[in-house]
Amino acid sequence: MQLDRDYASDFHLFRVNWTPKGIQFYTDDELIGEVYPPAGGFWELGGFEGDNLWKNSINPIMTPFDRPVIKTHLQINFHIINNNPLSSFI
C-alpha cells in the first residue's frame, strides 16, 4: 500500500466488500485493509467483557454487521487537510 499517495491530484474509487466472514477495504482496487473477526466475533475483537450479547444473532461472528444492507448503513468520513501556508490567501 502506498502511504504517501496524493489524493488531491485525481479522483479515486473507495470500496468496501462486506461478506458473511469479513470486511475488506479498497482504494483504487488496491486492498488496503481487512477484518476477519475471530470465533467470538466483533464482541471478542472489541474486547467487550461479560457474556457475548450477540451470540444468538443471525451470524454471531459478524454481528453487528450481519444485517441486510437495506437495514444497515455505514458512514465514512473523509477529512482533507491542506498543509499549504499560502492557502489562506487563495
C-alpha positions in Angstrom: 0.0 0.0 0.0 1.3 3.4 -1.0 1.1 5.6 2.2 2.3 8.9 0.6 -0.5 8.9 -2.1 -1.6 12.3 -3.3 -5.4 12.1 -3.2 -5.8 15.7 -4.4 -4.3 15.1 -7.8 -7.1 12.8 -9.2 -10.4 11.1 -8.5 -10.3 7.9 -6.5 -12.5 4.9 -6.0 -13.1 3.7 -2.5 -14.8 0.3 -2.0 -15.9 -1.9 0.9 -16.6 -5.6 0.4 -18.8 -6.8 3.1 -19.2 -10.6 3.3 -20.5 -13.1 5.9 -17.0 -13.8 7.0 -15.2 -10.4 7.0 -14.9 -6.9 5.6 -12.3 -5.7 3.0 -11.4 -2.1 2.3 -10.0 -1.0 -1.1 -8.7 2.2 -2.6 -8.4 2.3 -6.4 -8.9 -1.5 -6.5 -5.9 -2.0 -4.1 -6.6 -3.9 -0.9 -5.7 -1.5 2.0 -7.2 -3.3 4.9 -9.3 -6.2 6.0 -11.1 -7.5 9.1 -11.9 -11.2 9.7 -13.2 -11.5 13.3 -12.2 -14.4 15.5 -14.6 -17.1 16.6 -16.1 -14.8 19.2 -16.9 -12.2 16.5 -16.7 -8.5 16.9 -17.6 -9.0 20.6 -14.2 -10.7 21.1 -12.4 -8.4 18.7 -13.7 -5.4 20.6 -12.5 -6.7 23.9 -16.0 -6.4 25.5 -16.4 -8.0 28.9 -19.1 -10.4 30.1 -21.4 -12.7 28.2 -21.5 -12.1 24.4 -24.8 -10.3 23.8 -24.6 -11.2 20.1 -24.0 -15.0 20.4 -27.6 -15.8 19.3 -27.6 -13.4 16.3 -28.1 -14.4 12.6 -24.3 -14.5 12.2 -22.6 -14.0 15.6 -19.2 -13.7 14.1 -20.2 -10.6 12.0 -22.7 -9.0 14.4 -23.5 -6.1 14.5 -22.6 -6.1 10.7 -24.8 -9.1 9.9 -28.0 -7.3 8.7 -29.0 -6.7 5.1 -27.6 -3.6 3.6 -31.1 -2.1 3.3 -31.4 -2.1 7.1 -27.8 -1.1 7.9 -25.7 1.9 6.8 -22.1 2.6 7.1 -20.9 6.2 7.4 -17.4 7.0 6.3 -16.0 10.5 7.0 -13.1 11.9 5.0 -11.0 14.7 6.3 -8.9 16.6 3.8 -6.1 18.7 5.2 -4.4 21.5 3.3 -0.8 22.0 4.5 -0.1 24.9 2.1 0.8 28.0 4.3 -0.5 30.3 1.5 -3.9 28.6 1.3 -5.5 31.4 3.5 -4.6 33.9 0.7 -6.3 31.9 -2.1 
